[in-house]
């Protein structure tokens, strides 16, 4: 069913419902999370562009982003995933808290930063991405030049300290973005005023100390400021995209899906994560499926005259999306779609085959282990228990017991 085109005879965008002459390519699952399956005739360019903010919230600033940093996938230019949330690491030599970014497999990389020492007099500059000794004068000069070009007046002051005694610092997040981190806004502003003074700026260029870091494996403290509503809207968009891919745009354009469509586009007034009517996070013991290694998966479900999409990220972060009411003509659920986030491949498995495969694998594996260490009578008891648990056919069970006698 995944190879079928998502037909759209009405020529309307499935989100804004406006007629469109041309459509934009929309990923069913975000490319940043390893998705390669696309909709080609369902989403207009305006809606696709507007979804960038909620997509980035899911992939870069939610609980899912923590797993993405560890397990990938890489970005469009083959760059490995890196954290975009705040991370702090203690320097073993000076005891200063340093701002770092996490790379693949949680490897810390130091951000270029100008730091006031604990004595409030010493000045440090750290820029070595390998977290080892060796900071050069030219690095600091380039840092100040880039900061002047960016504009000290445009530097954002961040006061997230998570209870640590942080000394003020200015950090270069990228070539076009700097921020100041301090315990209070006043401390951050004083540091920026210090850097804005031409005389003091010139003096800094001639004299600078350095932060030495001799160990690369240190404890990193991370903090994520997650917008739950935007994260849930991004998850709901994946569910509606998947419904359009499986059932066609003409089904998704029906009025019964207007509530979830409105939630994706505009959010929900007075949104609360625990009481919202669209997204639920199932408990571990109530999960209907278990993902394959290195995959996300999406499937459709029907229950209590409602259509649900079950979405699992990185085998641990699961969401149940209530898409809308089911009607008699809705086709029964047939398959699960797995998205491999390491090589961006997509695989579809029927629900019947998946349920048959997973229990059989565990049953044979456990029986082989037990039969090597237990006595015949213990094996008989285990077989009787397995009959109740796995509903093994009576004839095959009696045949196994007869052989043991």
C-alpha positions as a printed NumPy array, in Angstrom:
array([[  0.   ,   0.   ,   0.   ],
       [  2.988,   2.318,   0.562],
       [  3.869,   2.205,  -3.126],
       [  0.46 ,   3.581,  -4.125],
       [  0.234,   7.314,  -4.91 ],
       [ -1.737,   9.331,  -2.379],
       [ -4.477,  10.306,  -4.865],
       [ -6.012,  13.745,  -4.434],
       [ -8.781,  14.194,  -7.048],
       [-10.131,  17.28 ,  -5.234],
       [ -6.874,  19.175,  -5.691],
       [ -7.069,  20.593,  -2.145],
       [ -4.413,  20.798,   0.549],
       [ -5.26 ,  18.335,   3.332],
       [ -4.491,  21.001,   5.976],
       [ -5.749,  24.421,   4.808],
       [ -8.391,  22.805,   2.53 ],
       [ -7.732,  25.374,  -0.217],
       [ -7.524,  24.396,  -3.903],
       [ -3.929,  24.238,  -5.128],
       [ -2.394,  24.31 ,  -8.58 ],
       [  0.844,  22.752,  -7.303],
       [  1.8  ,  20.853,  -4.171],
       [  4.958,  20.605,  -2.072],
       [  6.711,  17.372,  -1.126],
       [  5.903,  16.548,   2.492],
       [  7.645,  13.794,   4.488],
       [  5.255,  11.454,   6.307],
       [  7.862,  11.116,   9.055],
       [ 10.34 ,  13.961,   9.34 ],
       [ 13.565,  13.62 ,   7.376],
       [ 15.444,  14.705,  10.519],
       [ 14.172,  11.549,  12.271],
       [ 15.028,   9.201,   9.4  ],
       [ 11.863,   9.377,   7.284],
       [ 12.064,   8.99 ,   3.512],
       [  8.391,   8.312,   2.694],
       [  6.724,  11.379,   1.134],
       [  3.378,  12.823,   0.076],
       [  3.609,  14.525,  -3.31 ],
       [  0.083,  15.803,  -3.955],
       [ -1.431,  16.529,  -0.546],
       [  0.247,  19.51 ,   1.159],
       [  0.659,  23.034,  -0.227],
       [  3.943,  24.925,  -0.02 ],
       [  2.577,  27.473,   2.482],
       [  1.471,  24.817,   4.979],
       [  4.672,  22.817,   4.489],
       [  6.788,  25.878,   5.271],
       [  4.653,  26.751,   8.282],
       [  5.189,  23.31 ,   9.786],
       [  8.954,  23.845,  10.109],
       [  8.631,  25.278,  13.618],
       [  6.671,  22.361,  15.079],
       [  8.844,  19.832,  13.222],
       [ 11.987,  21.376,  14.72 ],
       [ 10.415,  21.284,  18.166],
       [  9.925,  17.513,  17.912],
       [ 13.336,  16.667,  16.426],
       [ 15.51 ,  19.186,  18.327],
       [ 13.841,  20.193,  21.61 ],
       [ 11.677,  17.303,  22.816],
       [ 12.383,  14.05 ,  24.661],
       [ 12.691,  12.409,  21.225],
       [ 15.668,  14.675,  20.448],
       [ 17.692,  13.081,  23.278],
       [ 17.523,   9.693,  21.552],
       [ 18.172,  11.302,  18.168],
       [ 21.51 ,  12.696,  19.382],
       [ 22.568,   9.225,  20.522],
       [ 21.308,   7.129,  17.606],
       [ 20.983,   9.479,  14.644],
       [ 20.219,   9.83 ,  11.864],
       [ 22.695,  12.218,  10.258],
       [ 21.472,  15.428,   8.646],
       [ 20.973,  16.291,   4.981],
       [ 24.664,  17.063,   4.472],
       [ 25.761,  13.838,   6.193],
       [ 26.43 ,  15.801,   9.381],
       [ 25.89 ,  13.824,  12.561],
       [ 23.044,  14.87 ,  14.831],
       [ 23.953,  17.342,  17.568],
       [ 22.005,  18.666,  20.535],
       [ 20.405,  22.1  ,  20.241],
       [ 19.346,  22.266,  23.875],
       [ 21.493,  23.457,  26.796],
       [ 24.323,  21.265,  28.103],
       [ 26.868,  22.059,  30.826],
       [ 30.049,  20.178,  31.738],
       [ 32.504,  20.691,  34.612],
       [ 36.071,  21.435,  33.539],
       [ 38.304,  19.119,  35.659],
       [ 41.183,  21.62 ,  35.794],
       [ 39.519,  24.906,  36.697],
       [ 36.175,  23.679,  38.053],
       [ 34.319,  26.009,  35.693],
       [ 31.024,  24.974,  34.119],
       [ 31.469,  24.974,  30.349],
       [ 28.776,  25.153,  27.684],
       [ 29.021,  22.124,  25.366],
       [ 26.965,  20.53 ,  22.613],
       [ 26.389,  16.783,  22.422],
       [ 27.298,  15.002,  19.207],
       [ 26.549,  11.43 ,  18.052],
       [ 26.747,   8.867,  20.864],
       [ 26.622,  11.762,  23.37 ],
       [ 30.183,  12.932,  22.677],
       [ 30.627,  16.438,  24.18 ],
       [ 32.022,  19.207,  21.975],
       [ 33.086,  22.49 ,  23.513],
       [ 31.512,  25.676,  22.172],
       [ 33.735,  28.748,  21.741],
       [ 33.116,  30.829,  24.86 ],
       [ 34.499,  33.792,  26.78 ],
       [ 34.237,  33.144,  30.555],
       [ 34.802,  35.215,  33.685],
       [ 36.685,  33.17 ,  36.311],
       [ 35.392,  32.351,  39.783],
       [ 37.524,  35.129,  41.256],
       [ 35.618,  37.566,  38.984],
       [ 38.988,  38.852,  37.697],
       [ 40.548,  36.044,  35.662],
       [ 39.398,  35.735,  32.056],
       [ 39.25 ,  32.392,  30.275],
       [ 38.624,  31.493,  26.672],
       [ 37.717,  27.955,  25.573],
       [ 37.352,  26.882,  21.969],
       [ 38.998,  23.489,  21.508],
       [ 36.353,  21.052,  20.169],
       [ 38.47 ,  18.022,  21.122],
       [ 38.322,  19.02 ,  24.815],
       [ 42.109,  18.991,  25.125],
       [ 44.803,  21.54 ,  25.896],
       [ 45.838,  24.16 ,  23.359],
       [ 44.095,  27.501,  22.837],
       [ 45.659,  30.068,  20.526],
       [ 45.541,  33.831,  20.548],
       [ 44.092,  33.937,  17.025],
       [ 41.072,  31.919,  18.2  ],
       [ 40.089,  34.596,  20.674],
       [ 40.658,  37.389,  18.168],
       [ 38.423,  35.609,  15.639],
       [ 35.827,  35.115,  18.382],
       [ 35.734,  38.836,  19.223],
       [ 35.629,  39.787,  15.533],
       [ 32.656,  37.471,  14.968],
       [ 30.932,  38.866,  18.087],
       [ 31.438,  42.469,  16.884],
       [ 30.037,  41.532,  13.477],
       [ 27.023,  39.84 ,  15.074],
       [ 26.404,  42.863,  17.295],
       [ 26.722,  42.818,  21.088],
       [ 23.337,  44.486,  21.376],
       [ 21.673,  41.461,  19.739],
       [ 23.147,  38.896,  22.16 ],
       [ 20.435,  36.988,  24.071],
       [ 20.89 ,  36.647,  27.849],
       [ 20.129,  33.159,  29.216],
       [ 19.685,  32.691,  32.972],
       [ 19.236,  28.908,  33.097],
       [ 21.767,  27.689,  35.685],
       [ 19.976,  24.589,  37.131],
       [ 21.273,  25.444,  40.6  ],
       [ 24.957,  25.688,  39.642],
       [ 27.234,  28.601,  40.524],
       [ 27.801,  29.773,  36.971],
       [ 30.141,  32.628,  36.2  ],
       [ 29.066,  34.938,  33.356],
       [ 30.112,  33.946,  29.846],
       [ 29.396,  34.72 ,  26.196],
       [ 29.004,  31.618,  24.025],
       [ 29.154,  31.249,  20.246],
       [ 26.435,  28.804,  19.232],
       [ 27.071,  29.22 ,  15.506],
       [ 28.597,  31.689,  13.058],
       [ 25.442,  33.786,  13.241],
       [ 24.262,  33.356,  16.841],
       [ 25.756,  34.261,  20.247],
       [ 24.207,  34.128,  23.698],
       [ 25.28 ,  35.212,  27.195],
       [ 24.729,  32.865,  30.141],
       [ 24.718,  34.207,  33.691],
       [ 22.988,  33.622,  37.031],
       [ 21.006,  36.861,  36.628],
       [ 20.107,  39.163,  33.766],
       [ 22.062,  41.974,  35.473],
       [ 25.263,  39.867,  35.522],
       [ 24.843,  39.04 ,  31.852],
       [ 24.254,  42.689,  30.937],
       [ 27.351,  43.818,  32.853],
       [ 29.455,  41.359,  30.852],
       [ 28.001,  42.601,  27.576],
       [ 28.651,  46.227,  28.604],
       [ 32.232,  45.25 ,  29.404],
       [ 32.699,  43.778,  25.93 ],
       [ 31.044,  46.766,  24.284],
       [ 33.601,  49.181,  25.791],
       [ 36.175,  49.835,  23.019],
       [ 39.084,  50.326,  25.432],
       [ 38.393,  47.143,  27.388],
       [ 37.768,  45.215,  24.163],
       [ 41.19 ,  46.259,  22.859],
       [ 42.842,  45.257,  26.134],
       [ 41.222,  41.829,  25.948],
       [ 42.763,  41.186,  22.537],
       [ 46.26 ,  41.547,  23.949],
       [ 45.909,  39.391,  27.056],
       [ 43.87 ,  36.231,  27.564],
       [ 44.042,  33.104,  29.692],
       [ 42.699,  29.745,  28.599],
       [ 40.618,  26.936,  29.968],
       [ 42.523,  23.675,  29.926],
       [ 40.533,  20.461,  29.706],
       [ 42.47 ,  17.231,  29.793],
       [ 39.622,  14.7  ,  29.858],
       [ 36.998,  14.067,  27.215],
       [ 34.62 ,  11.889,  29.256],
       [ 32.935,  14.103,  31.837],
       [ 29.424,  14.189,  33.248],
       [ 27.233,  16.443,  31.105],
       [ 24.136,  18.112,  32.544],
       [ 21.407,  18.734,  29.963],
       [ 18.275,  20.82 ,  30.144],
       [ 15.432,  20.87 ,  27.621],
       [ 12.735,  23.525,  27.585],
       [ 10.118,  21.549,  25.668],
       [  6.962,  23.075,  24.238],
       [  4.6  ,  20.139,  24.781],
       [  1.806,  21.539,  22.632],
       [  4.059,  22.056,  19.597],
       [  5.589,  18.602,  20.095],
       [  2.136,  17.006,  20.178],
       [  1.085,  18.965,  17.068],
       [  4.12 ,  17.578,  15.207],
       [  3.205,  14.032,  16.281],
       [ -0.404,  14.568,  15.169],
       [  0.854,  15.789,  11.775],
       [  2.78 ,  12.542,  11.303],
       [ -0.414,  10.617,  12.069],
       [ -2.516,  12.583,   9.564],
       [  0.218,  12.327,   6.909],
       [  0.289,   8.563,   7.412],
       [ -3.489,   8.344,   7.106],
       [ -3.287,  10.271,   3.809],
       [ -0.572,   7.931,   2.547],
       [ -2.476,   4.78 ,   3.469],
       [ -6.078,   5.802,   2.726],
       [ -5.673,   8.666,   0.255],
       [ -6.187,  12.426,   0.48 ],
       [ -9.904,  12.158,  -0.287],
       [-10.45 ,  10.376,   3.053],
       [ -8.387,  12.868,   5.05 ],
       [-10.303,  15.792,   3.505],
       [-13.556,  14.569,   5.109],
       [-15.052,  16.829,   7.774],
       [-14.694,  14.22 ,  10.534],
       [-10.935,  14.975,  10.622],
       [-11.39 ,  18.75 ,  11.009],
       [-10.696,  18.792,  14.795],
       [ -7.282,  17.107,  14.501],
       [ -6.54 ,  19.243,  11.431],
       [ -7.312,  22.432,  13.388],
       [ -5.141,  21.264,  16.287],
       [ -2.169,  20.714,  13.949],
       [ -2.563,  24.128,  12.332],
       [ -3.485,  26.322,  15.291],
       [ -3.022,  24.382,  18.51 ],
       [ -5.661,  24.137,  21.238],
       [ -6.775,  27.011,  23.525],
       [ -5.971,  26.189,  27.136],
       [ -3.87 ,  23.189,  26.099],
       [ -2.898,  20.784,  28.897],
       [ -0.79 ,  17.672,  28.158],
       [ -2.726,  15.378,  30.493],
       [ -6.241,  16.366,  29.396],
       [ -5.866,  17.127,  25.696],
       [ -8.315,  15.097,  23.557],
       [ -5.913,  14.15 ,  20.76 ],
       [ -2.547,  12.789,  22.016],
       [ -1.907,  10.183,  24.709],
       [  1.316,   8.504,  25.809],
       [  0.608,   4.808,  26.564],
       [  2.132,   3.134,  29.577],
       [  4.843,   0.558,  29.028],
       [  2.639,  -2.386,  29.979],
       [ -0.158,  -1.323,  27.621],
       [  1.865,  -1.078,  24.407],
       [  0.204,  -3.189,  21.681],
       [  3.406,  -3.564,  19.622],
       [  7.136,  -3.627,  20.199],
       [  9.342,  -1.891,  17.636],
       [ 12.119,  -3.61 ,  15.729],
       [ 15.702,  -2.49 ,  16.514],
       [ 16.805,   0.879,  15.054],
       [ 13.317,   1.766,  13.863],
       [ 10.329,   4.009,  14.402],
       [  6.942,   2.636,  13.431],
       [  3.452,   3.929,  12.634],
       [  0.202,   2.006,  12.31 ],
       [ -3.534,   2.725,  12.229],
       [ -5.975,   1.239,  14.736],
       [ -9.767,   1.168,  15.152],
       [-11.305,   1.096,  18.615],
       [-14.623,   2.277,  20.095],
       [-15.682,   3.637,  16.7  ],
       [-12.591,   5.88 ,  16.547],
       [ -9.508,   5.846,  14.305],
       [ -6.165,   6.002,  16.083],
       [ -2.578,   6.204,  14.888],
       [  0.026,   4.502,  17.064],
       [  3.495,   6.059,  16.675],
       [  6.704,   4.821,  18.315],
       [ 10.062,   6.63 ,  18.218],
       [ 13.361,   4.882,  19.031],
       [ 11.537,   1.9  ,  20.637],
       [ 10.732,   3.924,  23.793],
       [  8.749,   7.109,  23.053],
       [  5.202,   6.085,  22.094],
       [  2.187,   8.235,  21.215],
       [ -1.452,   7.339,  20.549],
       [ -3.183,   9.895,  18.297],
       [ -7.   ,  10.095,  18.148],
       [ -7.624,  11.079,  14.523],
       [-11.407,  11.104,  14.509],
       [-14.554,   8.967,  14.293],
       [-14.545,   5.781,  12.247],
       [-17.295,   4.959,   9.771],
       [-18.471,   1.706,   8.206],
       [-16.525,   2.133,   4.962],
       [-13.16 ,   2.462,   6.756],
       [-10.886,  -0.419,   5.857],
       [ -9.575,  -2.638,   8.679],
       [ -6.034,  -2.147,   9.934],
       [ -3.657,  -4.255,   7.874],
       [ -0.038,  -3.301,   8.451],
       [  2.684,  -1.544,  10.421],
       [  5.21 ,   0.691,   8.692],
       [  8.754,   0.666,  10.061],
       [ 11.18 ,   3.536,   9.383],
       [ 14.824,   2.557,   9.868],
       [ 16.569,   5.667,  11.208],
       [ 20.076,   4.408,  10.391],
       [ 19.726,   3.894,   6.626],
       [ 16.364,   5.675,   6.002],
       [ 14.684,   2.584,   4.568],
       [ 10.969,   1.857,   4.953],
       [  9.41 ,  -1.558,   5.521],
       [  5.756,  -2.584,   5.771],
       [  4.708,  -5.711,   7.706],
       [  1.165,  -6.984,   8.058],
       [ -0.218,  -6.921,  11.598],
       [ -0.971, -10.656,  11.451],
       [  2.571, -11.561,  10.417],
       [  4.092,  -9.245,  13.005],
       [  2.034, -10.676,  15.868],
       [  2.834, -14.204,  14.699],
       [  6.557, -13.574,  14.329],
       [  7.367, -11.855,  17.644],
       [  5.697, -14.344,  20.093],
       [  7.057, -17.359,  18.195],
       [ 10.604, -15.98 ,  18.372],
       [ 10.461, -15.495,  22.128],
       [  8.652, -18.802,  22.747],
       [ 11.209, -20.942,  20.898],
       [ 14.137, -19.09 ,  22.436],
       [ 12.871, -19.475,  26.007],
       [ 11.915, -23.159,  25.49 ],
       [ 15.381, -23.997,  24.165],
       [ 17.005, -22.457,  27.251],
       [ 14.692, -24.187,  29.735],
       [ 15.034, -27.639,  28.158],
       [ 18.794, -27.677,  28.789],
       [ 18.639, -27.129,  32.562],
       [ 15.296, -28.479,  33.829],
       [ 14.251, -32.013,  34.665],
       [ 11.575, -33.848,  32.604],
       [  8.95 , -33.147,  35.262],
       [  9.856, -29.431,  35.291],
       [  9.649, -29.429,  31.521],
       [  6.174, -30.974,  31.741],
       [  5.08 , -28.212,  34.123],
       [  6.559, -25.537,  31.859],
       [  4.755, -26.96 ,  28.845],
       [  1.449, -26.949,  30.689],
       [  2.039, -23.324,  31.657],
       [  2.956, -22.43 ,  28.089],
       [ -0.294, -23.981,  26.924],
       [ -2.213, -21.451,  28.989],
       [ -0.002, -18.485,  28.163],
       [  0.543, -18.936,  24.451],
       [ -2.558, -20.97 ,  23.572],
       [ -0.52 , -23.784,  22.079],
       [ -2.658, -26.307,  20.195],
       [ -3.615, -29.412,  22.177],
       [ -2.377, -31.903,  19.614],
       [  1.095, -30.397,  19.266],
       [  1.406, -30.149,  23.065],
       [  0.459, -33.793,  23.639],
       [  2.979, -34.814,  20.98 ],
       [  5.768, -32.996,  22.826],
       [  4.792, -34.516,  26.184],
       [  4.676, -38.014,  24.679],
       [  8.233, -37.694,  23.404],
       [  9.505, -36.705,  26.854],
       [  7.984, -39.839,  28.437]])
